[in-house]
Amino acid sequence: MMPQQKITRPQMEEVFGFQVPVENYYLHQGHAWAALEGDDQVRVGLDDFSQKLLGPADEIRLPEIGKTYYQDHLCMALFREGKKASFEAPVDGVIEAVNPLVRQNPGLIHDDPYGEGWLFLVKPVNLRRNLEHLRSGKEAVTWINEESHRLLNLMDTRIGVILPDGGAIVDDVYGNYTELGWKPLVQEFFLKYLTKRGHIPRAK
């Protein structure tokens, strides 16, 4: 088992109740994040938006150490009550370590997504190019604001739920509004671009 590393927690900004890191973290379009650990390692996790949307996971499936994964390709999955949500890799690279704590307690990903709930460490191979396709700082805040409005519109259209002015979106959206459907939420917010392209690329 790898020794636990000290996690440097980022400064946050809140958007409709979602915590968004505004320094040192880069957000992927599928709601994974990447944080640079020196010059040759990237820490990866899932953002607060994904966790408040899906609620606490019962199981996590992490990538294999030593395997190479590529940006926008599926590399991990969460499970809740037998339902699966797949997520894309935010950067290209070789998996160097996984977080043993989240294997034992997948709920950590929900409770502390940018801290103890991190998922794995990657040795990047195309980092500069990969970062061009990720969002950070104010751009990340703006994007989560857009994603929040998409979610609010979906909730209004499908189930008639309207957020009061100045309110926050409820934690565990799926658990509170199961009529939204697990698969539609996953496809719309985490696999949107894969679904549009009509195929799901996998690790090689």
Secondary structure, DSSP 8 states (H G I E B T S, - for coil): -----------EEEETTEEEE-SSEEE-TTSEEEEE-TTS-EEEEE-HHHHHHH---SEEE---TT-EE-BTSEEEEEEETTEEEEEEBSS-EEEEEE-HHHHH-THHHHH-TTTTT--EEEEESSHHHHHTTSB-HHHHHHHHHHHHHHHHHHHHHHH-----TT----SSHHHH-GGG-HHHHHHHHTSHHHHHHT---B--
